[in-house]
Amino acid sequence: MKINNLGRTGLKVSEVCLGTMTFANQCDEAASFEIMDVADATGVNFFDTADVYPLGGGLEKVGQTEVIVGNWIKARGARERIVLATKCRGRMGPGVNDEGLSRRHIVRACEASLKRLQTDHIDLYQFHSPDDGTPIEESLRALDDLVHSGKVRYVGCSNYPAHLLADALWTSRLRGLARFESDQPRYNILFRMIEDDIVPLCRTHGVGLIVYNPLAGGMLTGRYRQSREIQEGSRFALGNNSGTMYQKRYWHDPVMQAVDRLGTYFDAQNKQLTHVALAWVLAQPGITSAIVGASSAQQLRDSLGGVDLVLSAADLDFCNDQWFELPREKDPAVARR
């Protein structure tokens, strides 16, 4: 497992980051423990979660993923060997101040995450998405205070369009505040919009790129090539609009046709599409780490085979060509999430 510095910092993280948003919904605590054991044993030292997880669980389940992660860390005595990342922004309760990036919500959310994770500090604390209703300086000052208090080591963001990320970096520099050291956008063979602006911005300013959806929500595993029916328990079938979000992203004929072309090409070389998808992401310039989730330990083992795969120039060209055959997403919100 290759180890990279997180952006310009001295923090060292594995090139694969374990995504945990399936925990407490798509898999129970026992299965989640097995997944984390596999990650730990294979050199994945970077775990990413969020206070609103599990995905698709609804308000009654928010926070349960962090609880499971915290239980595992305590049971395995793993705190010192795991780089722990979580996020805030989403709705955590019914009140008007139970979401967003106000100072009030950020501080309360951080304290609650620390308790659920059973730790005294978070290595990377991230804004899950922008909050247009709060000035960025207010949000960044709250993060800066958390860093100075020792409760947070580094800060980052997720799902920020380039102009808001640039504004945040400028505000931090202008005001002398802790700045975003990482960005977490969506990125895979079938979705490459960040190459136009986010990637060059991050590379120019030394911001680490931790990308999610490298397997396109399971589409790039090839599981839907034979049967184009949404499978129970998959991300496309999740409740609380999460499944609908994934369907908007990937459940389209042009996407499935691209997956068919990729599958046929790599079947001839006896290469698994799952491995190809992960290897392609890791081969791209500027990528610090790719977030890989799973609903079983075996699924994670299968995915991690992509770490050792080296794609030829012809392979990379074939993967790259698929992007130019796809229609562009028209809804900016769908593109960012």
Protein Blocks (a to p, Z undefined) as FASTA:
>chain_A
ZZddehjbfbdcdfbdcdfklgoplpcfklmmmmmmmmmmnopabdcddfkbcehkbjml
goklmmmmmmmmmmnopmmmpccdddehiacbfbfklgcjdfklmmmmmmmmmmmnopab
dfbdcdfbdcfkbcfklmmmmmmmmmmnopafbdcdehiafklmmmmmmmmmmnopacdf
bdcddddfklcklmmmmmmmmmmnopacddehklgnolmnopmmmmccdcehiaklpghh
lmmmmmmmmmcfklmmmmmmmmmmmmmnopafklmmmmmmmmpghiabdcdddfbfklmm
mmmmmmmpccdfklmmmmmmmmmmpccdfblklmmZZ
